[in-house]
Amino acid sequence: MPLRRLLTVIVVIVASAVALVGVIRIVATPDATAAAVDQATVDSLTARVAKAGWTAMDHDMAGDATGYQMPPAMMPGMPDGDDQRLSVSVTVTNTSDETRPLRPDKEFVLRAGKDGKPLTAHSDTFGDLPRLAPHNAVTGILFFDLPPAELTGAPAWLEWTHDGTAYRLTIPMDGVNAPPSHSHNP
């Protein structure tokens, strides 16, 4: 009978530890309303925004032309209205010995302006990346269409939600000038 009692005590201790770790994780989950950070780590994955900038969408038909942005009706996929395309370069590193799930197109959203509504990426260069191998890193670019005015005078951040945990990542826009404002619609 002492072996059964010992096993019961071990099971209770393990169950208590698992419950406690779960509670600590829930309590320690970072607040998505907290200040933006340079990098964040979740489940051995570390995400960092390397750089950001406005993507030139000008089209010119000759080498000496000044160029203009085609409207979406003429060039599908172009930003609509007064929107411009913001590129955000993100590096994700897996520091563990195990493959980790990663879905950049679903895990990263841009939040900008006073209301901070989430803006999903228009496109990205990550491709179809469902996981990241151990001790590997991947860098990709997320493209967001929005009016440049939403990034002036109001907070903006890249929100990364992975494994139920959300972090605000700083978007380095120092020295990056907004493109000139113009409409793409006729």
N, C-alpha and C positions, 0 to 999 in steps of 0.2 A: 503493500500500500504506500510506502514512502515515495516510490518512483512515480506513482500516479499523482500524488500530492505535489511533488516537485514539478512534474509536467504541467499541472494546473497553475502553479505559481508562475512558471515561465510563460505560459500562454497569457495569463493576466498581465504580466509585466510587458510583454511584447505588444499586446492589444492596447494597453495604456500608453506605451511609447508611440505607437502609430497614431493613436487619437491625439496625443499631445503634439506631435509633429504636424499633424493636419491642422490643428487649432492654431499653432504658431504660424504656419504658412498662411492661413486665412488672415490672422491678425497682422502679420508682417507684410502682406501683399501691399506693394506701393500704391499710393493714392494717385489715380490718373489726373487729379486736379493739382498735384504738386508741381513744383518748378521743373522746367526741362533740364535734362542732364546731357552730358556729352556722349555717354555710352551707357548701356544697360545690359545686364546678364540675367537670363532666365533659362533654367534647365541646361546649363553648360553652353548656352548659345549667347554670344555677346554681339549686340548690334551697335553700330556707330555710323553717324552721318558724316561722310567725308567732305562733301561740298555740295553746293546748290547754286543754281543760276538759271537765268531765262534762256530758253532755246530760241535761236533765230529761226523764224519760219518764213523768211523772205524767199521769193522766187523771182529770178530775173532770167530773161530770155537771151541776154547778151552779156559779155564780160564787163562792159562799162555801164550797164543799167544800175539804177539805185535799188531796184527790187521792191517788191510789195508782197503782202501776205494774201494768198488766194482765199476766197471765202469757202466755207465747207461745201456749198452747193457745187463748186467747180472742182474741189479737191477734198474728197471724203476723208475724214479723220483730222481735219484742221480744227483749231480752236474756234469756238462759236462766239459771235458778238464781239465784245471787248475783251474776251479772255485771251490770255497769253499762256504759253506752255512753260512750266517750271520743271527743271530737271533736278532731282535729288539723288545723289550718289550714296548708296548704303553698303556697308561691309558687314557681313555676318560671319562670325568665327565660331566653330565648334571646338571647344577645348577638352571635350570628354573622350573616352575610349569607345563610345558607342555612337551609332548613327542616330541623328536627331531629326524629327519632323520639322519641316520648314516650308511655309507657303507665303512667300513675300507678297504676292498679289492680293492675298486675303488678310495678312497680318498688319500691313502698314496702311495708315490713312493720314492725310494731311488735315490739320485743324488750323483754321485761321479766322481772323476777324473777332469781333466782340462776342458773337454767339458760339464760336468754335465748332460749328457744324462739321461733321466728318466729310471729307472729300476723297473718294476712292481714286486710285490712279487710272489715268486714261490708258496707259500702257506701261510696259517695263522691259528691261533687257535681261531679266532673270530667266526667262523661258519657263518651261514647266518643271520646276524644281520642287519635288515633294519631300526631299530630305537632304541632309548635309552629312557627309561622311566624317568619321572621327578625325580630329586634328586637321581639319580643312577649313578654308574660308572661301567665301564667294562675295564678289562685289558686283552690284547691278545698279541700274538707274531706274528710278520711278519717275514717271511723267504725269504731272497734274495740270489741268486747264483751269485757270481762274483769273479774275481781273487783278492786275498788279496792285491796285489800290487796297486790296484785302491784306496785303503784307506790309503796308506802311502805317505806322502808328498803332497797330494792334498786335497782340501776341500771335505768334504762329509756331507750330511745332509739328513734328512727325510723331504720330502715336503708334507705338508698336504693341500689339496684343498677341502674346504667345503663351499657350498653356494656361489661359485664364488670367494672366497677369498683364497689366497695361502699364507702359512707361511713356513719358513724354521725352522725345529726343530733340535737342537743339538743332535748328536749321541754320547753318552758318551763312548768313547773307551779307556779311561785312564787305563793303566795297563793291557789291553787285548792284548795278543800276537797273531799275525797271525799264523795260523797253518803252519806246514812245507809245502813247495811247492812240489807238485808232480802231475803227470798226472794220470787221472783215465781211460784213453783210452789205449788199448793195443798197 
